[in-house]
Amino acid sequence: MVGLILTVAILWWADFGKIYRNILSFDYVLVIEACLLQVITIILLNIQWYTISIQMGEKIPFKRILNINMAGTFTESITPSVKAGGELAKIIMLKNEIGLSGSKATAIVGVQKVVSFISFLALNLISIFWFLTTTNIDKPYITRIIIISFIALILIFGFIIIIMVYPNIINFLLKIISMKDERKQKVSENISKFSNSFRSAIKDKKLLISQLLLSLVIWEFFAIKAYFIAKGLNLDIGFISISVITYLTYMVGMLPLLPGGAGTFEGSMMLFLIPLGVSSDKGMSLAIVFRFVTFWFVFITSALYLGIRYIYNIIKKVKYTKYST
């Protein structure tokens, strides 16, 4: 329903002629700067993965972390949001390419996701309070979209935490699922190992605090990119306002509606900007450029990275075969 409302909103309010002219008049130097900030964001995310793996006793080379994250980014870009597809790809690669156990690989991915989620929920709680108390919202459904999206994320996060911390719930479900006893036993053992690794990690206050702070910095970079783009469109909007809109937009975009949150993201950003006095065409222009920097640029970069790496490995394999015969 949320996705349908936002898609209709795009088609109803958007003046595509004005949007086209806005994008043509955009200061493209700022787009390049925003893309460079996105590269820094990617590096920071990989640093986070690298430090989490070290703090959990697995020193994985940074280059291999980068390979795994690029593959995960590509996967999550073509699957519905909440990044489920990308995280599964990362777990599989940590297991198959690095040689980690399934439980340890899942724990590393789980810790990164949890610290990112906690910082994101905190930012959204502040953003919701600011947005609802300082803006004049004349469309009640905007408030409903925000509240429903936040509740949905809380439920998703709560479900993830329950599974991670209380493996007995999964073990109970296994009893009523039709599956061979040997298979059930193996799944139960892996879940218990994963839960132990995860609980041990989150009990490490140094790990938790340092990673929460790093997650806040990473999320802050998204607001900075949005601010750069807003200035490129000559929007008279402050940094706090654009930060709030950015986090609320990502909150709605994270709901698993369409691949990469397509349509939902653009529509929600446009809707949330209207109460701040931004016209629908300017709001949509901002959403499109911001989306290019944070989604399409990242998608293209990950695709090129994986493609070049694939070609390099083929050439390397051919040379090895040639010299070994």
Steps between C-alpha positions, in 0.01 A plus 500: 500500500783741589672426170175558309434834673850625427494386138166677446645810669788505253268481199250748644728782612808467284540748216748305290581800280607706801689205646693461174588873496603492867738212438646669189571817699663306784859583599665173398817580694291437810389163356866402462569613857198302624626191312841543666323515837322178401837336432611607850178347636578171325852503647364570849254211468783267404709629791207418727481144367879465531511620862198289602665188358822579691311567825324165455831318458502468120765713327374504142714694245343837413509419127289188555257695718467747212433216253228356722333835562500593132332169416251557781430856381434379147264229628303728732461756219297254295296345783224647721616733774606436861812359328407138569641380168827686547553375854436140395757539221754631752440206735546251216822669382643523854434129532614382155783744420640579846430161656303621801238280658143583410430610858805732515427650158139565599611651832735748329228605256248512786714724721560749217132506416392543863735791577399670175132443580530632856667824391252536213198450727639756746545755220149427375344538844656847526402578140136398553473717811655799319288455187167458680560790741657762271325458165147585392369169365165558326484148357425242776619205290857636515493456878348154460771395254771611744346328803416177315850482349667555837283236670575257214875553542474457877316169449756380244788599728333340802443176307867492393622559857269231642631245250861597573476509879242226562583201276255281693218663306647367175558163664132492598397576141731225376303246703181570304670518159516188287874431476738211559625476859864518387428820309312651794790419730750668268286813461447517878875471568583772244237734646636446852858570384385812316306624802800448729731689260249783463431538873872493576559776245226735622616454861834653395431865590808625316387330180140614537574866582770541234282343231192702601703821470635390162146419384385849602785652297406286198134602523604864540678481165166428332358824643808693384455366145134602502599849621754536216236403245241736654746786462558398138126546442506837684261373767478721808501219753720459807729209579286373789187506282664311213649250748155428644350454152787271399457267797120490473529424129740213563269369770214468251734381223627215717162330502512194267268629227707528181862424396724758665191686627437628146216751478435483874819695572438777247133537589562519874777760467275717284210468747713580805649810334159654418424603865837680501388721213683314223302466176425148374719542190796625708444221752491236229810650334686475831380141548610397149850651527545369855380159385753502219786572740400255775347219294575506127858623539561231763328236286705593191821515706440157653408352159816644340713383792363145480525498120863617499585253775335218304690587180827533696451155654430348156816658353699385802363147463576492125859616561545240774366225271724617215821500706420174679461302175 
